[in-house]
Amino acid sequence: MRTAMAQAEVGDDVYGEDPTVARLEALVAELLGTEAALFTPTGTMANQLALRAHTRPGDEVIISRDAHCWRHESGALAALAGAQTQQLAGYTFTAAEVRAAFKGDDPYVSPTRVVAVENTHNMGGGICWDPSALAEVTAAAHELGMVAHLDGARLWNAAAATRTSERELARGFDSVSVCLSKGLGAPAGSLVAGSRDFIRRCHRLRKMHGGGMRQAGILAAAGLHALEHHRPRVADDHANARALAEALAGAPNLTVDLARVHTNIVMIDLVRGSAEAAVARARERGVLLGTTGPQRIRAVTHLDVDREACLRAAKTIAEAAAEAA
Ligand SMILES: Cc1ncc(COP(=O)(O)O)c(C=O)c1O
């Protein structure tokens, strides 16, 4: 990847003159079945450009429980798009829930303009949407005159886990964001994809948000390398996550819901004690984890950890959890 970055042919992408960025945008549009795509520094920017392009201040976005676009984007939806959210109860939801949440044509309420889906769902533990539910939700959004946005930061994982192409999972969405960092292993870079006209609007917003980058081909080359070499291996991360989860199941003072381990994320719940303390103990022993609640630990498998490392990590996590009790 570093060699590909060093050898990248570059130009000024603010003027649309970087051939490597153009190649990456064309490849991702092709993979997602959209007319166009736009390179952004982060997934947050990709999501926020899309949601801002779809809305006007005061509009409402129907969104899942704990969606990244709302929970982990620093209030950008409110601050930059001026949109509000209506959160549904689950990490995934149904077309009936979308219909029930739609507010209709009432001047007293915020117009519901967008349905935003996250697949895989990060805070849901990397769970995948059932592909048929996606089609029903996007159809319901369109019937009601709304648009549908897909936060596909980990769409590669959803595609591998459900054995469904990214293009199929993106079908019916008016915009899609994908990340080249995270499981694909690029140092930075995401894209937002959609129709040509929609991407033109996102392009202006990207400049407004400060995301126009000059010789960005150095980063785009990392993304192209990641798509070619790392995308085909994400199923290995899923198998490693399952092995980690199975090695932890039954350990004292923790629970893992194996049925929710669909991809490369494992959520570990402590029975007693603090997740922060357990994570600090594991860190001292070389295992890096996150917390997503007072007693919830998040572990992620990726291309830099093999099966043996995951099993060693499981041993360390089990010890840290037992000590936290
Ligand atoms: C579901 C989801 N969407 C978007 C993002 C944002 O990506 P970035 O960190 O590149 O802004 C993340 C980051 O973890 C994520 O999990």
PDBQT file of the ligand as one rigid body, heavy atoms in Angstrom, charges set to zero:
ROOT
HETATM    1  C1  LIG A 401     -21.082   3.339  10.650  1.00  0.00    +0.000 C 
HETATM    2  C2  LIG A 401     -20.060   4.408  10.534  1.00  0.00    +0.000 A 
HETATM    3  N1  LIG A 401     -20.274   5.419   9.695  1.00  0.00    +0.000 NA
HETATM    4  C3  LIG A 401     -19.398   6.424   9.537  1.00  0.00    +0.000 A 
HETATM    5  C4  LIG A 401     -18.225   6.431  10.240  1.00  0.00    +0.000 A 
HETATM    6  C5  LIG A 401     -17.312   7.622  10.092  1.00  0.00    +0.000 C 
HETATM    7  O1  LIG A 401     -16.092   7.350   9.576  1.00  0.00    +0.000 OA
HETATM    8  P1  LIG A 401     -14.842   8.329   9.868  1.00  0.00    +0.000 P 
HETATM    9  O2  LIG A 401     -14.265   7.897  11.152  1.00  0.00    +0.000 OA
HETATM   10  O3  LIG A 401     -13.964   8.076   8.679  1.00  0.00    +0.000 OA
HETATM   11  O4  LIG A 401     -15.353   9.725   9.889  1.00  0.00    +0.000 OA
HETATM   12  C6  LIG A 401     -17.946   5.392  11.139  1.00  0.00    +0.000 A 
HETATM   13  C7  LIG A 401     -16.691   5.394  11.932  1.00  0.00    +0.000 C 
HETATM   14  O5  LIG A 401     -16.464   4.568  12.768  1.00  0.00    +0.000 OA
HETATM   15  C8  LIG A 401     -18.897   4.362  11.299  1.00  0.00    +0.000 A 
HETATM   16  O6  LIG A 401     -18.709   3.360  12.172  1.00  0.00    +0.000 OA
ENDROOT
TORSDOF 0
